[in-house]
Amino acid sequence: MATKRPVPKFRRATPAVRREALVDATLCCLKQFGHEGVSVRRISAAAGVSIGLINHHFPSKSGLVAVAYETLALTLQNSIRRQAEIAAASPRDRLHGFFRASFAPELLDPQLFNVWLVFWSMVAHAPEIRAVHDRTYGQYRLILESLLGDLAKSGLAPQFKLRPAAIALSALLDGLWVELSLSPANFKPREAIALCEDWVSALCNGAFPRLLRRHAL
């Protein structure tokens, strides 16, 4: 009888799997430790790998944080967009779904806010993170432009300029999210959603003349 060869207990992870694990470990460290989580030693310990392996997969600490930033931003954007599209019968319904998803409990997690604070603090002096910020913000604005564009096509609103309208709505959403994350006792998510709905109603009623197509910015 042939002797069975022993099955190895461990398998070498592929580079893609290892990079994903390092990104996950980075996000976990940022959630738990905030700015102190931007430590190669902490991240390597959380991932269960050597510091040298991080240097092998990423050109720098900023490079690793940049990939974590983009991963988190795109994951949240895609989740919010999918929720907005579920059972949405009209452009206004899709916007309402987007607002509800934007202020869902999982997005108001204080630890998640800690992660964004770290990212934002590094934008000014880390070119890789600045590039991710510009890219992901552009993609987020395009989502809003698509939702607002559907609203304009439906005839529910006067013809308006999509780009500045999306910028204005993005600023409102971001500002409310920051305030809710910093001071959740001051107002409720439902109030934030209502304010966003009021903004859309005002847009539909032509309350922002500089956003209308007949006006130049």
N, C-alpha and C positions, 0 to 999 in steps of 0.2 A: 504494500500500500504506500502510495506516495505521501510524503510528509507535507502537511499543509503549511504554507508559508505564513508567518505571523503578519497580521494586519497592523500597519503602523498606527499608533495612537493619535498622532498629530499630522496634519497636512499643512504644507506651506500655503499661506494665503496669497491670492493673486494681488498684483499691484493695485487694481481697482478696488478690491475688497479692503485692502489695508488702508488705502487713502480714505475710503468711506468711514472706516472705523476711527481714523484719526480726526476726521471732521466731526463725527458724532462726539468723540471725547472732548474736542475743543468746545463745542456748544455746551456740553454738560459742565465743563469747568467754568465757562463764562456765566452760566446760569447760577452756579453755586457760589462762585468767588468774585464775580464782577471783574473789575480791572485786574485784580490779582490772579485771575484765571488765565490771563495772557502770559503764561509761563510754560516754556517748553518742558520744564521738569514736571509740572503738574499734569500737563496734557499727556506726556509720555507715561506717567504713572497711571492715569485714568485709562489709557488705552492698553496698558500692560506691555509696552514695548520700550526699547532703548531710545534715548535721545538721538542717537545716530540714525535710527530708522526714520525719524521725522525729517532729519536733514536729507536723507536719501530720497524721500518722496516729494518734498517741498523745497523750493529754493531759499525760503526764509520764513521766519515766524509770521511776518506780515502776509506772505503768500498763503500760508495755511489759514490765517484768520480771514483773508479775502475769500477763499473758497468756501469757508464756513458761512460767511456773510451771504454770499450769492446763493448757496444751498438753502439757507433758511428763508431768505427773501422770496425766492422763486417757489418754494414749497408753500409758503403762506399765501402768496398771490394766487397760485393755482387752486388752492383749497377754497379761497374766498370766491374766486370766479366760478368754480364748479357749483358751490352752494347757491350762487346767484342764479344759475341757469336751471336749477332743479324746479320743475313744475311751474316755471314762470310763463304766464300767458301773455304778458305785454311788456314793452320796454320799461314802463313804470314799475311793474312787478319785479323785473330783473334788478333795477336799481334798489328797490326796497330789500331784496334778498342780499344784495351786495352790502348794504348798510348793516343789516342784521348780522351777517357773517363777520363784518369788520369789528363789531363790538361783542363778539361771542366771548364767553368766559375764558376759553383757552387762550385768547389773544390779549386778555387783560391780566394775565399771570404776572405778578411782580418780577419773577425771575426772568421772564421773557423781556421785560422792559430793561432789566440789567444788561442783557445781551446787546440790545440796541444802543444803550448808552456807550458801551465799549466800542461798538462799530463806529458810531458817530464821532467819538472822541479821536479816532484814528484816521478819519477821512482827510483832515487838513494836512497831515504830514506823511501819509503812506500812499504813494501813487497807485499801488495795486487796489487798495480799498476805495480810493476816490473813483477809480475806473468802475469798480463793481457798483458803487453807489449811483453813479451816473447811468450805468446800463440798466440796473434794476428799477431805478426811478422812471426811466424812459419807458420800460415795459409796463410798469404800473399805470403810467399816464395813458398809454395806448389802450389799456383795458377800460379805463374811464372814458376815453374818447369813443371807444366802440359802443359802450352803453349809452352815452349821451348822443352819439350819432343815431342810434336806433330810435331814441326819443324824438330827435329832430325829424327823422324820416316819417315818423308816425303822424306828424301834424299836430302833436300835443303842445309843441312849443314853437315860437317864431324861429326863423333861421338864425343860428348863432355860430360863433367861431369856436370850433371844437377844442383847439389846443388851449387857449386861455381859460375856457370854461372848465376843462379837465384840471388845469393847474389850480384854479380857484377851489374846486371841489376837493382836490387832493389836500390842499392846505387846511380846509375845514375838517376833513376826516383825520388828518394827522394831528391837528391841534386838539381836537376832542379826545383822541386816543391818548395823547400824552397827559392831558389833564386827568382823565379817568385813571390812568396808570399811577400818576403821582398822588392824586387826592380822590380816591374812590368814594369817599363820604360826601363830596360836594354835590354830585349829581349822579343819576343812574344811566346805564346804557340805553334804556328806552328813551331817555330824554335826548341823548346824543343822536339816536336814530331819528327822533322827531325833528331835531334841528336840521339834519341832513335832508329830510323830506320837505321841510319848509323851504330850504334853499332851492330844491328842484321845483317846487311849486312857484317860487318867485321867478325862477328862470322861465318857466312855462308862461308866466304872466307878463314877461318882458320887463321885469324889474331891474335888470342889469343892462342898461343901454349900451355900455361900452363893449358888451359881449355880442351885441347884435351885428350882423354882417354889414349893415349900412354905415356902421361907425368904424373909423380907423383907430387903432390903439396907439 
